[in-house]
């Protein structure tokens, strides 16, 4: 195998790992355990940068060992357990009985890289929702550890105390963690629980995926029954994620595809399932089937900005159907109202791959404006596009 083919094979494996891990993401199993800290090289969304990319839109994730609990006593649709907090280190105490407010209980730790990476995002959500939502970050660490962390420099010269714009509290003898995390079978942080105004658990998962369900819970459009079915499907997929990884590494594509088809037949369609299947089809060289599925995903996930963004990025970085990539990226940007830097970055990349340098530069500059200069890869992409334009102009 030559160097070029080796690089492509490595990239395909990265993509399969990304989608396999996405099966566990909504359950909060992508992140840290007490034995694992990913702080050293995490990006703002808690993911790692692919080696041959200049953009944060192409993450590489590690598949962490996950212990599947045999019983879970807490799930979506259950009455929210009591919270027992020793002290609020930041913000005013919260009253879970307040029926005019949605509550988000998020479990974190100062040593957890993905937890820290997601804090600016949670702060933005708290500011966006205002008094309609109360975010409470709960840690089992002691007060001196947390206050020391708050005094540390986070980004752009700001302290963590400046960055974090929501409540932080200390768990009381791990009672809250037991009532929520252990009861729901969650073994990794960060992990968030949305509690609706009626006091029932509406959603459980990684904070990176909380935006859309939280907005629906706040608006009163959340479909709890569908959410329960989706959670069951994700747990089932999580159970076979390890086996899928083994089949993929062994290039036993038919076994992997058959397992996914059985899950889909049993539990119904799921975007993470479809994306995993797409990655496997691509690696198996089933080009035509992959192209058909890719187009189908764009149609079925037309309201899902994250999935559309993932499709657009993968197509753009693999020289695929650029018309489809542009359609998906444009729609993802529309759904997020040009307010998501990673999605704008993807749109710019699509234009770049299409040879539309002026459009690529214009959109990349918008990504930088939205990002505020926090992500070096986004700025690097603009430099690359601008340099190529200048080089072309000098050759003409």
Residue, then its C-alpha position, 0 to 999 in steps of 0.5 A: x500500500x502506498x502512502x496515499x492509499x494508506x492516508x485514505x484508509x486512515x481517514x476512512x477508519x477515522x470516519x467510521x470511528x466518528x459515526x460509531x462513537x456518535x451512537x453513544x454520544x446522545x447517552x453521554x458516553x463520549x467524554x471522561x471517566x474517572x480514569x480518562x482525561x482528554x484535555x490535552x488536545x480537545x477542540x471546542x466541541x470536545x472532539x479531536x482534529x483529523x490530521x489532514x484537515x484545517x477545519x474543526x468540522x472534521x473530528x476524530x473521536x476515540x471509542x472508549x470502553x463502555x460498560x453497559x448496565x444491566x438495569x436502568x431505573x431512570x429514563x425519559x418520561x420518569x419523574x425527575x429524582x431529587x437533587x441534593x447539593x452541598x453548596x452553590x459555588x456559582x450562581x443562586x440556588x435553584x428551586x426544582x419545584x419552580x414549574x415555570x422553568x425548564x431545568x438542565x442538570x449537567x454533570x462535570x469535573x474540572x479534570x474533564x477536558x470535554x467538560x471544559x470544552x463544552x462550557x462556553x456552549x452551555x453558557x451561550x445556551x443559558x444566556x439564550x434561554x434566560x429565565x426559561x431555563x436553569x442550567x446547574x453544573x454538578x460536580x463531586x469535587x470539593x469547593x477549593x478545587x472548583x474555586x481554584x479552577x474558576x480562577x484559572x485562565x480559560x481562553x482569550x485572557x478570560x478566567x473560567x469564572x468569566x466564561x461560565x455563565x450558569x450555576x455550578x454546585x457541589x454534589x452532596x455526598x454523591x447523592x445527586x450523581x447516584x440519583x441521576x447518573x447511576x440510576x440512568x446507567x451513565x458512566x461518562x461525563x459531561x452528561x446532561x438531563x433535561x427536566x421539563x416544567x412538569x418535573x419529568x425527565x425529557x432528555x438524557x445525553x451529551x451537552x453537545x447535542x442538547x440544543x434542539x431537544x432543549x428548544x423543543x422542550x422550552x417551546x412545548x413541542x417536544x415529543x416525549x414518546x418519540x424520544x423514548x423510542x430513540x433512546x431505546x434505539x441508541x442503547x441498542x446500537x451502543x450495545x453492538x458498537x464494540x462489535x461493529x468496531x471489530x468487524x470494521x477493523x477486520x474489514x468484515x463489511x457484510x457482517x457489520x451491515x447485516x447487524x445495522x439492518x437488523x437493528x433498523x428493522x427492529x427499532x426503525x430509522x435513526x440518523x446515527x445508524x444511517x451515518x454509520x451505515x454510510x461510512x461502512x458502505x464507503x469503506x466497503x467500496x459500495x459506491x453506488x449504494x453509498x451515494x443513494x444512502x447519502x442522498x436519502x439521509x439529506x432528505x430524511x434529515x432535512x431539519x437536522x443541521x448536525x447531520x446535514x453538516x456532517x454529510x456536507x463535510x464528508x462529501x467535500x473532503x472526499x471529492x464527492x457529489x458537490x451539488x449534494x454537499x452544497x445543498x446540505x451545507x446551505x440548508x444546515x446554515x439556514x437552520x442555524x441562521x448563519x450563527x454556527x461557525x463550524x457549519x459556515x466553515x463547512x459551507x466555505x469548504x464546499x465552495x472551495x472544493x467547487x473552485x469558487x474561491x470568492x464564495x469560499x473566502x466570503x463564507x470563511x470570513x463569516x465563520x471567523x466573525x461568528x467564531x471570534x477567532x477562538x478556533x485556529x483551524x478556521x483562521x488557517x482555512x481563510x489564509x489558505x483560500x486567500x493565498x490560493x486566490x492571490x496565486x491564481x491572480x498572479x498567474x493570470 
